[in-house]
Amino acid sequence: MVSFTAASRTLLSQVIVSCLRIVVLCICMGGAIFVLEVLGEIPGFEDRFVSTGMGDLSFFQMCYWIVTTISTVGYGDFSPTTIPARTAIVFFIFGGVIFFGAETASFVELMDDTSKGLGSYHNTTRGARHILVTGNGCHKFSSLMDHWDSCPGQAI
């Protein structure tokens, strides 16, 4: 009989949850693309194509292409054919890799800070009446609670 330690059970559960998240993400995104393709173009929002050395291109197609290129996915379905476009894409790729790397690091840091309970609080509910209870619970009402009930409509 195999005995799992608490750490290995935690690691195994994290791997399973991550795999399930990936599956759900793929199903949701794949389903959305399937539905959008079945529904077809939105009237008045169709692509307008221009013939170039890269083939028939549109603005939306190039937006899709630049995202796949600078995110290093690069399907290879398009490639620039002119020297100015090839020169520009070299800079775009370097800039995109730096951008996506920095944004990914920022996102990971944010998630790490959130999991540690770090961050900042911004009070956006001025004038709202809230009660915040912290600690191991409330064993008796404080004098603050008596004051709260005697001043309806006023923020403390």
N, C-alpha and C positions, 0 to 999 in steps of 0.2 A: 504494500500500500504506500502510495506517495504522500508525503506530508509537506504541505505548503506552509511557509512562514507567513507572518502578517505582511511583511514587505513584498514578498512575491505575489501574494493575493492582491495587494493594492496595485502592483505593477500590472498584473494580468487584467484586473478590472479596468485600469486606465487604457490598456491596449484595446480591449474589447469595446469600450466606450468610444475611443478614437475611431476604430474601424466602423462602428455603427454610425457615427457622425458623418464619415466620408460617404458611406452608402446612402444615407438620407440626403446628403448634399447632392450627390450624383443623380439620385432619383428625382429630386425636386427640380434641379436645373435642367436635366434631360427632359423631364416632362414639360417644363415651361417652353423649352426650345421646340419640342415636338408640337405643342399646341400652337405656338406662334407660326411655325412653318405650315401647319394645316390650315390655319385661318388666312394665311396669305398676307399680301401687302395692305397697309392701311390706306384707304383712298386719300389722295392728295399728298401722300408721304412716300411715294415710290422713288426708287433710285433713278437718277439720270446718269447714264453712262457716257463716257468720252473715250474714243479709241486712241490708245497710246502704244508705245513700244512694249509696255508691260501687259497689253491686252486692253479689253474694255474695262474701264475703271469708273468708280463713282466716289464721291466724298465719303459716304458712310462705309464703303468698302475699305477705303484707305485708313479711316479711323480704326476699324477692326484690325487691319493689318498692322498699324503702328503699335497698337496695344499688344498684340501677340508677339511682335518683334522686340519691343523694349522690355517686355516681361520675360524674355528669353524662352518663350514657348516656341515661337517660330515654326509655323506649319510648312513653310516653303511654297505656299500657293501663289505668292507674288514675289517679285524681286525687281528692284529698280534697274532701268536700262540706260539711263543717261548719267554722265559723269557728275553733274551737280546733285542729282538725287542720290547717287551712290555715296558722294562725299557727305551729304547731309545725314544720311542714315547711319554712317559711322559714328558721328557725334551723337545722334539720337540714341543709338544703342548704348554707348558709354554712359550718357546721361540717364537713360532709362534704368540701366543696371544699378547705378549709384542711387537713383531715386527709390526704386523698389527695395533695395537693400536697406536704405535708411528708414523707409516707412515700415518695413517688416520689423526692424529692430525697435522702432518706436512702439509698434503695436505689441510686441513681445514684452517690452518694458512696462507698458500700460497694464497688460494682463498680469504680469508679475506683481506690480504695485497693488493692483486691485485684490489679488489673492492674499496679499499680506495685510490688507486693510489700510494701505497707505493712500494718499491722495489729498485732495482739498475739498472743503465744503463751502458752497456758495449759497447763502440764504436768498432764495428767490420767492419766498412766501411772506413778505412783509405784511403785517396786520392779520395774518392767519392765526387761528388758535390751535396750537399743537401741544401735546404733552409728551415729553420724552422720559422714558423710564429706563434707567441703566442699572447695572449691578446684578446682584443675585435675586432680585425680585423686590417687591414692595411689601413690607410687613405691616405698615400702618400708614394712614394718610398724613402727609405733612401739612404744615400751616399754609404752604403754597396752594394746596388743593382747596383749602377753605377760602382763600382769597380769590381763587379762580372762579369758584361758583358764585361769589358775591359781586363780580364785575362782568356781567354778560356784555358781550360786544366790544370789550376792551382787550387789547393785546397786553400781555405782561412782559 
